Amino acid sequence: MNILIPHSWLSDFLETNAKPEKIAEFLSLCGPSVEKLEKVGDDWVYDIEVTTNRVDMMSVYGVAREASVILPQFGYQARLKKYNPDEINKFVSHKINKFVSDEIKGGGKLDFKISNNPALCKRILAIKLENVELGPSPSWLSSRLSKVGQRPLNNAIDITNYVMWEIGHPIHVFDYDRLKRQKILVREAKKGESLTTLDGIKYNLNGGEVIFDDGAGEIIDLPGIMGTANTVVTPETKNVLLWIESIEPVRIRRA
């Protein structure tokens, strides 16, 4: 598959004296194939083919890590900047529009059940955010998403796409109030089960895919691949379930 990586974003994690043309040339010689380098405004965008056995390179940080090893072999200085979540959080919180209320208060245990199969999903992290204020993302974030081919939608959905593109790990927001049964069951799909993805397309499953079930048999997510229309955030959303999981990667690739 091909991914788009803006040079300005790559530079957040790659410190080098190599120009974009040389980065594209030497990446193609030793690692991911840069099929095109295009000028977009005052930025450069790499169109990179990454084979599906190298999912570690399907992100800005992954390409930066690869480039930091390849470029010195051709006489260029290159250093991978440490990915520091604390610094990223400060950067995002300073620049992003208000998303949750000014004061964040920790609550008690949620009246929400998660039934996991550890053979399918290694880890789940989830938190409920109440009284979210949906709106357009700030221009810097929308611009970066547009350059990688992601259509900006709203601050809730955009930040999940931003994180996924930056570090290569899927993250999702559910409309909490549309999860009527207050339950998510992680299970294998049965042959012939169907779902409608958030872009409105209906799919029939082959069986064996990892899916999230609302506890009554309705599929509410095809994790690691695409969300479903029945729990997507809408302009009326007030509460969201911010969710990140680690699905068995072979299952995702097969699906």
LUMLUMKE-538923 format. One record per atom (N, C-alpha, C, O, CB): x, y, z. Coordinates in steps of 0.1 Angstrom, whole numbers, padded with zeros to 4 digits, always signed. Glycine has a CB too. Example, Ala and Ser with C-alpha at 12.3 -4.5 7.8 and 13.67 -1.06 7.14 Angstrom:
<pts>
+0132-0057+0078+0123-0045+0078+0132-0033+0078+0142-0033+0085+0113-0045+0090+0128-0022+0071+0137-0011+0071+0129+0000+0079+0134+0011+0080+0141-0006+0057
</pts>
This chain:
<pts>
+0008-0012+0000+0000+0000+0000+0009+0012+0000+0021+0012+0004-0009+0000+0012+0003+0024-0004+0010+0036-0005+0006+0046+0007-0006+0046+0010+0009+0043-0018+0015+0053+0012+0012+0063+0022+0018+0076+0018+0028+0076+0011+0017+0058+0036+0012+0087+0022+0017+0100+0020+0023+0106+0033+0017+0105+0043+0006+0110+0014+0035+0111+0032+0042+0117+0043+0047+0131+0040+0056+0132+0031+0054+0108+0048+0042+0142+0046+0047+0155+0044+0061+0156+0050+0064+0151+0061+0038+0166+0050+0070+0163+0043+0084+0165+0048+0084+0173+0062+0091+0170+0071+0092+0173+0038+0075+0183+0063+0074+0191+0075+0070+0182+0087+0075+0184+0098+0064+0202+0074+0062+0172+0085+0058+0163+0096+0069+0154+0099+0072+0151+0110+0045+0155+0092+0076+0149+0088+0087+0140+0090+0098+0147+0098+0105+0140+0106+0093+0135+0076+0100+0159+0096+0110+0167+0103+0108+0168+0118+0117+0172+0125+0112+0181+0096+0095+0166+0122+0093+0166+0136+0101+0155+0143+0104+0156+0155+0078+0164+0139+0104+0144+0136+0111+0133+0142+0125+0130+0136+0132+0122+0141+0102+0121+0141+0128+0135+0124+0140+0133+0117+0148+0145+0116+0144+0155+0110+0137+0126+0103+0160+0145+0122+0169+0157+0121+0180+0153+0111+0188+0143+0114+0175+0161+0135+0181+0159+0100+0190+0155+0090+0194+0167+0081+0187+0177+0080+0185+0144+0081+0206+0167+0075+0210+0177+0065+0207+0173+0051+0211+0180+0041+0225+0180+0067+0200+0162+0049+0197+0157+0036+0184+0164+0031+0175+0166+0039+0194+0142+0036+0184+0169+0019+0172+0175+0013+0162+0165+0009+0165+0153+0008+0176+0183+0000+0149+0169+0007+0139+0159+0004+0142+0150-0008+0139+0138-0008+0126+0166+0001+0148+0156-0019+0152+0148-0030+0161+0136-0027+0160+0125-0032+0158+0156-0041+0171+0139-0018+0180+0129-0014+0174+0119-0005+0177+0107-0005+0193+0135-0008+0165+0123+0004+0158+0114+0013+0150+0104+0004+0150+0092+0007+0149+0122+0023+0143+0109-0006+0135+0101-0014+0144+0091-0022+0140+0079-0023+0127+0109-0024+0155+0096-0027+0164+0087-0035+0169+0075-0026+0169+0064-0031+0175+0095-0040+0174+0079-0014+0181+0068-0007+0171+0059+0001+0175+0048+0003+0191+0075+0003+0160+0064+0004+0150+0055+0010+0146+0045-0001+0144+0033+0003+0137+0063+0014+0145+0049-0013+0141+0040-0024+0151+0029-0027+0148+0018-0030+0138+0048-0037+0164+0033-0025+0175+0023-0027+0175+0012-0016+0180+0001-0019+0188+0031-0028+0171+0016-0004+0174+0006+0007+0162+0002+0014+0162-0008+0022+0183+0013+0017+0150+0008+0013+0139+0005+0021+0126+0008+0014+0124+0002+0003+0139+0013+0034+0117+0016+0019+0104+0019+0013+0107+0026+0000+0115+0035-0001+0095+0026+0022+0099+0023-0011+0101+0029-0024+0093+0042-0024+0080+0042-0023+0096+0020-0035+0100+0053-0026+0093+0066-0028+0090+0068-0043+0098+0070-0051+0102+0078-0023+0077+0066-0046+0073+0066-0060+0071+0080-0065+0072+0082-0078+0060+0058-0061+0069+0090-0057+0068+0103-0062+0071+0113-0050+0068+0110-0039+0053+0106-0067+0077+0124-0054+0080+0135-0045+0073+0147-0051+0077+0152-0061+0095+0137-0042+0064+0153-0044+0056+0164-0049+0056+0176-0040+0055+0175-0028+0041+0159-0051+0057+0188-0047+0057+0200-0040+0042+0204-0037+0035+0205-0046+0064+0212-0048+0039+0206-0024+0026+0211-0021+0027+0223-0012+0030+0223-0001+0018+0199-0013+0024+0235-0018+0026+0247-0012+0040+0249-0008+0049+0249-0017+0017+0248+0001+0043+0252+0004+0057+0254+0009+0063+0241+0015+0073+0241+0022+0058+0265+0019+0056+0230+0012+0061+0217+0017+0063+0207+0006+0059+0209-0005+0050+0211+0027+0070+0196+0010+0071+0185+0001+0064+0173+0006+0063+0171+0018+0087+0181-0002+0058+0164-0002+0051+0153+0002+0056+0140-0005+0057+0140-0017+0035+0154-0001+0060+0130+0003+0065+0118-0002+0054+0108-0004+0046+0106+0005+0076+0112+0007+0053+0102-0016+0043+0091-0019+0051+0078-0018+0059+0075-0027+0036+0093-0033+0049+0071-0007+0058+0059-0004+0050+0046-0005+0039+0045+0001+0064+0061+0010+0056+0037-0012+0050+0023-0012+0056+0015+0000+0068+0014+0001+0052+0016-0025+0048+0010+0008+0052+0002+0020+0046-0012+0018+0033-0012+0018+0049+0009+0033+0053-0022+0018+0048-0036+0018+0041-0039+0031+0046-0035+0041+0058-0046+0014+0031-0048+0030+0023-0051+0042+0030-0059+0053+0025-0060+0064+0011-0058+0038+0042-0064+0050+0050-0070+0060+0058-0060+0068+0065-0064+0078+0059-0081+0054+0058-0047+0065+0066-0037+0072+0056-0027+0077+0057-0015+0074+0076-0030+0062+0047-0031+0085+0037-0022+0091+0044-0012+0101+0038-0001+0104+0026-0029+0099+0056-0015+0105+0064-0006+0114+0067+0007+0106+0071+0017+0113+0076-0013+0119+0067+0007+0093+0070+0019+0085+0057+0026+0080+0059+0036+0073+0078+0015+0073+0046+0022+0084+0033+0028+0079+0029+0040+0088+0018+0040+0093+0022+0018+0078+0038+0049+0090+0036+0061+0099+0047+0071+0097+0057+0067+0091+0034+0057+0114+0044+0083+0101+0055+0093+0100+0067+0089+0108+0078+0090+0104+0049+0107+0105+0064+0084+0120+0075+0081+0129+0083+0068+0124+0095+0068+0125+0070+0078+0143+0075+0059+0118+0082+0047+0112+0091+0050+0101+0102+0045+0100+0071+0038+0108+0087+0060+0092+0095+0064+0081+0107+0071+0086+0119+0070+0081+0087+0072+0071+0105+0080+0096+0117+0087+0102+0127+0078+0108+0139+0080+0107+0111+0097+0113+0122+0068+0115+0131+0058+0121+0139+0051+0110+0151+0049+0111+0123+0047+0129+0133+0047+0099+0140+0040+0088+0150+0050+0081+0161+0045+0079+0130+0036+0077+0146+0062+0079+0155+0072+0073+0167+0075+0081+0178+0077+0076+0148+0085+0070+0165+0075+0095+0177+0078+0104+0188+0067+0103+0199+0069+0106+0172+0079+0118+0184+0055+0098+0194+0044+0097+0200+0044+0083+0211+0041+0081+0187+0031+0100+0192+0047+0073+0196+0046+0059+0205+0058+0055+0215+0056+0049+0184+0046+0050+0201+0070+0058+0209+0082+0053+0223+0082+0057+0232+0086+0049+0202+0095+0059+0227+0079+0070+0242+0079+0073+0250+0069+0064+0262+0072+0063+0243+0075+0087+0244+0059+0058+0251+0050+0049+0256+0057+0037+0264+0053+0029+0243+0038+0046+0249+0069+0034+0253+0077+0022+0259+0090+0025+0260+0099+0017+0240+0079+0013+0265+0091+0037+0273+0102+0041+0265+0114+0047+0271+0125+0049+0280+0107+0030+0252+0112+0049+0244+0123+0055+0242+0121+0070+0241+0110+0075+0230+0124+0048+0241+0133+0077+0238+0132+0091+0223+0129+0093+0215+0135+0085+0242+0145+0098+0220+0121+0102+0206+0118+0105+0204+0113+0119+0211+0104+0123+0200+0108+0094+0194+0119+0126+0192+0115+0139+0177+0114+0142+0169+0122+0138+0198+0125+0150+0173+0103+0148+0158+0101+0151+0156+0108+0164+0162+0105+0174+0155+0086+0152+0147+0117+0164+0143+0124+0176+0134+0115+0184+0125+0109+0179+0135+0138+0173+0136+0114+0197+0129+0106+0206+0114+0110+0206+0111+0121+0207+0135+0106+0220+0106+0100+0205+0091+0103+0205+0088+0105+0220+0087+0095+0228+0083+0091+0199+0085+0117+0224+0082+0120+0238+0067+0124+0239+0063+0135+0235+0091+0132+0243+0059+0115+0244+0044+0118+0245+0041+0130+0253+0032+0137+0250+0037+0106+0251+0049+0133+0263+0047+0145+0271+0048+0158+0263+0040+0167+0264+0056+0146+0283+0059+0158+0255+0061+0170+0246+0050+0171+0236+0045+0182+0233+0075+0169+0240+0046+0159+0230+0035+0159+0220+0022+0165+0227+0015+0172+0221+0033+0145+0214+0019+0160+0239+0007+0165+0246+0007+0180+0248-0003+0186+0246+0006+0157+0259+0019+0185+0252+0020+0200+0254+0017+0207+0241+0010+0217+0240+0034+0203+0259+0023+0201+0230+0021+0208+0217+0007+0208+0212+0002+0218+0208+0030+0200+0206+0000+0196+0214-0014+0195+0209-0023+0203+0218-0032+0210+0213-0018+0180+0209-0021+0203+0231-0030+0210+0240-0029+0225+0238-0038+0232+0240-0027+0206+0255-0017+0229+0234-0015+0244+0232-0021+0248+0219-0027+0259+0218+0000+0247+0231-0022+0239+0209-0026+0243+0195-0040+0239+0192-0047+0246+0183-0017+0238+0185-0046+0229+0198-0059+0224+0194-0070+0232+0200-0069+0237+0211-0060+0209+0198-0081+0232+0193-0093+0239+0198-0098+0232+0210-0095+0220+0213-0104+0239+0187-0106+0239+0218-0112+0233+0230-0121+0221+0225-0129+0222+0217-0121+0243+0238-0118+0210+0232-0125+0197+0228-0134+0193+0240-0145+0188+0238-0116+0186+0224-0128+0193+0252-0136+0190+0264-0137+0202+0273-0130+0212+0270-0129+0178+0272-0145+0201+0283-0146+0212+0292-0133+0217+0298-0124+0209+0299-0156+0209+0303-0132+0229+0303-0120+0235+0308-0114+0226+0319-0102+0225+0321-0122+0249+0312-0123+0221+0328-0118+0214+0339-0121+0199+0337-0133+0195+0335-0125+0219+0352-0111+0191+0338-0113+0176+0336-0113+0170+0350-0103+0171+0357-0102+0170+0327-0124+0163+0353-0125+0157+0366-0125+0142+0364-0133+0136+0356-0137+0162+0374-0118+0135+0372-0118+0120+0372-0131+0115+0379-0134+0121+0390-0106+0114+0379-0137+0106+0373-0149+0100+0379-0147+0086+0385-0136+0082+0385-0160+0100+0369-0158+0080+0389-0157+0066+0394-0157+0056+0382-0156+0060+0371-0169+0064+0403-0159+0044+0386-0159+0033+0376-0171+0034+0367-0182+0037+0372-0158+0020+0383-0169+0033+0354-0180+0034+0345-0189+0022+0345-0185+0011+0348-0175+0036+0330-0202+0025+0343-0211+0014+0342-0211+0009+0328-0221+0010+0320-0226+0019+0346-0200+0003+0324-0198-0001+0310-0189-0014+0311-0179-0014+0318-0191+0010+0302-0193-0024+0303-0186-0037+0304-0178-0039+0291-0183-0037+0280-0196-0048+0306-0166-0044+0292-0158-0048+0281-0155-0063+0283-0149-0067+0293-0145-0040+0279-0159-0071+0273-0156-0086+0274-0146-0089+0263-0149-0089+0251-0169-0094+0272-0134-0092+0267-0123-0094+0257-0118-0108+0256-0119-0116+0266-0111-0085+0261-0114-0112+0244-0107-0125+0242-0092-0122+0240-0089-0117+0229-0114-0132+0230-0084-0125+0250-0070-0121+0248-0062-0128+0237-0052-0123+0233-0062-0125+0261-0068-0138+0231-0062-0144+0219-0064-0135+0207-0057-0137+0197-0068-0158+0217-0074-0127+0208-0078-0118+0196-0073-0104+0199-0069-0097+0189-0093-0118+0194-0072-0099+0211-0069-0086+0214-0060-0086+0227-0065-0090+0238-0081-0077+0216-0048-0080+0226-0039-0081+0237-0041-0071+0248-0038-0074+0260-0025-0080+0232-0047-0060+0244-0048-0049+0254-0059-0039+0250-0060-0036+0238-0035-0042+0257-0066-0034+0259-0076-0024+0256-0075-0012+0266-0074-0015+0278-0091-0030+0256-0075+0000+0261-0076+0012+0270-0088+0020+0265-0089+0022+0253-0062+0020+0269-0096+0025+0274-0107+0033+0271-0111+0043+0282-0109+0040+0293-0119+0024+0268-0116+0054+0277-0120+0065+0287-0132+0072+0281-0132+0075+0269-0108+0075+0290-0141+0076+0290-0153+0083+0286-0150+0098+0287-0145+0103+0298-0165+0079+0294-0152+0106+0277-0151+0121+0278-0165+0127+0276-0172+0124+0266-0142+0126+0266-0169+0134+0286-0183+0140+0286-0183+0154+0282-0173+0162+0283-0189+0139+0300-0194+0158+0276-0197+0172+0272-0186+0177+0262-0181+0188+0264-0198+0181+0284-0183+0169+0252-0173+0174+0243-0179+0185+0234-0191+0185+0232-0169+0162+0234-0171+0193+0229-0175+0204+0220-0169+0202+0207-0157+0204+0204-0171+0218+0226-0177+0196+0198-0173+0193+0184-0172+0205+0176-0180+0215+0177-0182+0182+0178-0162+0205+0167-0160+0216+0158-0149+0214+0148-0143+0203+0149-0158+0230+0165-0146+0223+0140-0134+0221+0131-0121+0220+0139-0119+0226+0149-0133+0233+0121-0112+0212+0133-0098+0212+0139-0091+0224+0135-0094+0231+0126-0091+0199+0134-0080+0228+0143-0072+0239+0139-0066+0237+0126-0064+0226+0121-0061+0242+0150-0062+0248+0119-0057+0247+0105-0045+0239+0104-0043+0232+0094-0055+0261+0100-0035+0239+0114-0023+0232+0112-0026+0217+0112-0019+0210+0104-0014+0235+0124-0036+0212+0120-0039+0198+0120-0047+0194+0107-0044+0184+0101-0047+0195+0132-0056+0202+0103-0064+0200+0091-0055+0199+0079-0056+0191+0070-0075+0210+0089-0045+0208+0079-0035+0209+0067-0027+0196+0066-0026+0190+0055-0026+0221+0069-0023+0191+0078-0015+0179+0077-0023+0167+0073-0018+0159+0065-0008+0176+0091-0035+0166+0078-0044+0155+0074-0047+0156+0059-0047+0146+0052-0057+0155+0082-0049+0168+0054-0052+0169+0039-0040+0165+0031-0042+0159+0020-0056+0184+0036-0028+0168+0035-0016+0164+0028-0014+0149+0027-0008+0144+0018-0004+0171+0034-0020+0142+0037-0018+0127+0037-0030+0120+0031-0032+0108+0032-0015+0122+0051-0040+0128+0026-0052+0122+0019-0063+0119+0029-0073+0112+0025-0048+0110+0013-0063+0125+0041-0074+0123+0050-0082+0136+0050-0077+0147+0052-0068+0120+0065-0095+0134+0048-0104+0145+0048-0107+0150+0063-0113+0142+0070-0118+0142+0041-0104+0162+0066-0108+0166+0080-0123+0166+0082-0130+0171+0073-0102+0181+0082-0127+0161+0094-0141+0160+0097-0145+0169+0109-0153+0178+0108-0145+0146+0099-0140+0166+0120-0142+0174+0132-0130+0170+0142-0123+0161+0140-0156+0171+0139-0129+0178+0152-0118+0177+0161-0117+0163+0168-0106+0158+0171-0118+0187+0172-0128+0156+0170-0128+0143+0177-0123+0133+0167-0114+0125+0171-0142+0139+0181-0128+0132+0155-0123+0122+0146-0109+0125+0140-0101+0116+0138-0133+0121+0134-0107+0138+0138-0094+0142+0132-0082+0138+0141-0072+0134+0136-0094+0157+0130-0084+0140+0154-0072+0137+0163-0069+0122+0163-0058+0118+0165-0075+0142+0177-0079+0114+0161-0077+0099+0161-0069+0096+0148-0060+0088+0148-0090+0091+0161-0073+0102+0137-0066+0100+0124-0051+0105+0125-0042+0100+0119-0073+0106+0112-0050+0117+0132-0037+0123+0133-0027+0114+0141-0016+0111+0137-0038+0136+0140-0032+0108+0152-0024+0100+0160-0020+0087+0152-0009+0082+0153-0031+0096+0173-0030+0081+0145-0028+0069+0138-0017+0072+0127-0008+0063+0125-0041+0064+0131-0018+0083+0120-0008+0086+0109+0005+0088+0115+0015+0085+0109-0013+0098+0101+0006+0094+0127+0019+0098+0132+0027+0086+0138+0039+0085+0135+0017+0108+0143+0020+0077+0145+0027+0066+0152+0023+0052+0146+0029+0042+0150+0024+0067+0167+0012+0052+0138+0009+0039+0131+0000+0030+0139-0001+0018+0136+0021+0032+0128-0006+0035+0150-0015+0027+0158-0029+0032+0157-0032+0044+0160-0010+0026+0172-0039+0024+0153-0053+0028+0152-0058+0033+0166-0055+0027+0176-0062+0017+0147-0066+0043+0165-0073+0048+0177-0087+0052+0173-0089+0057+0161-0065+0060+0184-0097+0052+0181-0111+0053+0177-0119+0061+0187-0116+0060+0199-0117+0039+0175-0129+0068+0182-0139+0074+0192-0153+0069+0188-0157+0070+0176-0138+0090+0191-0159+0063+0198-0173+0059+0196-0182+0070+0202-0178+0077+0211-0176+0046+0203-0194+0072+0196-0204+0080+0203-0209+0072+0214-0216+0062+0212-0216+0084+0193-0206+0076+0226-0209+0068+0238-0224+0065+0240-0228+0054+0243-0204+0075+0251-0232+0075+0237-0247+0073+0239-0253+0064+0228-0265+0060+0230-0253+0087+0239-0246+0061+0217-0252+0052+0208-0248+0038+0211-0253+0029+0204-0246+0056+0194-0240+0036+0221-0237+0022+0226-0248+0019+0236-0245+0019+0249-0222+0021+0232-0260+0016+0232-0272+0015+0240-0270+0004+0251-0276+0006+0262-0284+0012+0232-0263-0006+0248-0263-0017+0258-0251-0016+0268-0249-0024+0276-0262-0031+0251-0243-0005+0266-0232-0002+0275-0222-0014+0276-0218-0018+0287-0237+0002+0289-0220-0020+0264-0211-0032+0264-0204-0033+0251-0210-0030+0241-0219-0045+0267-0191-0038+0251-0184-0041+0239-0178-0055+0241-0171-0058+0251-0173-0031+0236-0181-0064+0232-0177-0078+0232-0167-0080+0221-0170-0077+0209-0189-0088+0231-0155-0084+0224-0145-0087+0213-0146-0102+0210-0145-0111+0218-0130-0084+0219-0149-0104+0197-0151-0118+0192-0147-0120+0178-0144-0110+0171-0166-0123+0195-0148-0132+0173-0146-0135+0159-0159-0133+0152-0169-0136+0157-0140-0149+0157-0158-0128+0139-0170-0127+0131-0174-0141+0126-0165-0150+0124-0167-0118+0119-0187-0142+0124-0192-0155+0118-0193-0153+0103-0196-0141+0098-0206-0159+0124-0192-0163+0095-0193-0162+0081-0207-0157+0077-0217-0162+0081-0190-0176+0074-0207-0147+0068-0219-0141+0064-0225-0129+0072-0234-0123+0067-0230-0152+0063-0219-0127+0083-0223-0115+0091-0219-0103+0083-0210-0103+0075-0216-0114+0105-0227-0092+0084-0225-0080+0077-0223-0068+0086-0228-0068+0097-0236-0078+0067-0217-0058+0080-0216-0045+0087-0216-0034+0077-0213-0036+0065-0203-0044+0096-0219-0022+0081-0219-0010+0073-0208-0001+0079-0209+0004+0090-0232-0003+0072-0198+0002+0071-0187+0010+0076-0191+0025+0076-0201+0029+0071-0174+0008+0067-0182+0033+0082-0186+0047+0085-0187+0055+0072-0193+0066+0072-0176+0054+0093-0182+0049+0060-0184+0056+0048-0196+0051+0040-0198+0054+0028-0172+0054+0039-0205+0043+0047-0218+0039+0042-0218+0027+0033-0228+0024+0026-0223+0051+0034-0207+0020+0033-0206+0008+0024-0208-0005+0032-0203-0006+0043-0192+0007+0017-0217-0014+0027-0220-0026+0034-0211-0037+0030-0208-0039+0018-0235-0030+0032-0206-0045+0040-0197-0056+0037-0202-0069+0043-0207-0068+0054-0182-0053+0042-0200-0080+0036-0202-0093+0042-0189-0099+0046-0179-0098+0039-0210-0103+0032-0188-0104+0058-0176-0109+0064-0174-0124+0061-0183-0132+0059-0175-0107+0079-0161-0128+0060-0158-0142+0056-0158-0151+0068-0159-0163+0067-0144-0143+0050-0157-0145+0080-0156-0153+0092-0142-0154+0097-0133-0156+0089-0161-0168+0090-0140-0152+0110-0127-0152+0116-0121-0138+0118-0111-0137+0125-0118-0160+0107-0127-0128+0112-0122-0114+0114-0125-0110+0129-0135-0115+0135-0129-0104+0104-0117-0102+0135-0119-0097+0148-0129-0085+0147-0127-0076+0139-0106-0092+0155-0140-0086+0154-0150-0075+0154-0154-0072+0169-0152-0079+0178-0163-0079+0146-0160-0060+0170-0166-0056+0183-0181-0057+0181-0187-0053+0172-0162-0042+0187-0187-0063+0191-0201-0066+0192-0207-0058+0204-0201-0057+0214-0204-0082+0194-0219-0053+0202-0225-0045+0212-0232-0053+0224-0239-0048+0232-0236-0036+0206-0230-0066+0223-0235-0075+0234-0248-0081+0230-0253-0090+0237-0237-0067+0246-0254-0077+0218-0266-0083+0213-0265-0088+0199-0275-0090+0192-0278-0073+0214-0252-0089+0194-0250-0095+0181-0248-0084+0170-0244-0088+0159-0261-0103+0177-0249-0071+0173-0247-0061+0163-0233-0057+0163-0227-0054+0173-0256-0049+0166-0227-0057+0151-0213-0053+0150-0211-0038+0150-0218-0031+0142-0207-0059+0137-0203-0033+0159-0201-0018+0160-0187-0014+0157-0184-0002+0158-0204-0014+0174-0178-0023+0152-0165-0019+0148-0158-0030+0141-0159-0042+0145-0157-0013+0159-0150-0027+0131-0140-0037+0125-0127-0032+0129-0120-0025+0121-0142-0038+0109-0122-0034+0141-0110-0028+0147-0097-0029+0139-0095-0040+0133-0108-0032+0161-0090-0019+0138-0077-0019+0131-0079-0017+0116-0070-0015+0108-0070-0031+0133-0092-0016+0111-0095-0015+0097-0104-0003+0095-0100+0007+0088-0101-0028+0091-0116-0003+0100-0125+0008+0098-0137+0007+0108-0141-0004+0112-0131+0008+0084-0141+0019+0113-0153+0020+0121-0166+0017+0114-0166+0017+0102-0153+0033+0129-0177+0016+0121-0190+0014+0115-0199+0026+0117-0197+0034+0126-0196+0001+0122-0209+0027+0108-0218+0038+0108-0227+0039+0120-0231+0050+0123-0227+0038+0095-0229+0028+0127-0239+0028+0138-0234+0034+0151-0241+0036+0160-0244+0015+0140-0221+0037+0152-0215+0043+0164-0206+0055+0161-0199+0060+0170-0207+0033+0172-0206+0060+0149-0197+0070+0145-0202+0083+0152-0213+0086+0154-0197+0072+0130-0192+0092+0154-0195+0105+0160-0202+0114+0150-0198+0114+0138-0182+0112+0165-0213+0120+0155-0221+0129+0146-0221+0143+0152-0216+0145+0163-0236+0124+0145-0226+0153+0145-0227+0167+0151-0235+0167+0164-0233+0177+0171-0233+0176+0141-0243+0157+0167-0251+0158+0179-0244+0151+0191-0250+0151+0202-0265+0151+0176-0233+0145+0188-0226+0137+0199-0222+0147+0210-0217+0158+0208-0213+0131+0193-0224+0142+0222-0221+0149+0235-0211+0142+0243-0202+0148+0250-0233+0151+0243-0211+0129+0242-0201+0121+0250-0195+0111+0241-0201+0104+0233-0209+0113+0262-0182+0109+0243-0174+0099+0235-0167+0089+0243-0163+0092+0254-0165+0107+0225-0165+0078+0237-0156+0067+0243-0144+0067+0235-0144+0062+0224-0163+0053+0244-0133+0072+0241-0120+0072+0234-0113+0059+0236-0112+0055+0248-0111+0084+0239-0109+0052+0226-0106+0038+0227-0094+0034+0219-0092+0039+0207-0118+0029+0222-0085+0027+0224-0073+0022+0217-0071+0007+0221-0072+0004+0233-0061+0030+0220-0068-0001+0211-0066-0016+0214-0055-0021+0206-0049-0015+0197-0079-0023+0211-0051-0033+0210-0040-0040+0203-0045-0053+0197-0044-0064+0204-0027-0042+0212-0050-0053+0185-0056-0065+0179-0044-0074+0174-0034-0069+0169-0066-0061+0168-0046-0087+0174-0037-0096+0169-0034-0092+0154-0043-0093+0146-0042-0111+0170-0021-0088+0151-0018-0083+0138-0021-0092+0126-0024-0087+0115-0004-0078+0137-0018-0105+0128-0021-0114+0117-0035-0115+0113-0039-0116+0101-0016-0129+0121-0044-0113+0123-0059-0113+0120-0062-0100+0111-0070-0101+0102-0067-0112+0133-0056-0089+0115-0059-0077+0107-0054-0078+0093-0061-0075+0083-0052-0065+0114-0042-0083+0091-0036-0085+0078-0045-0094+0069-0047-0092+0057-0022-0090+0078-0049-0105+0075-0058-0115+0068-0071-0109+0064-0076-0111+0053-0060-0128+0077-0077-0101+0074-0090-0095+0071-0088-0085+0059-0098-0078+0056-0096-0088+0083
</pts>
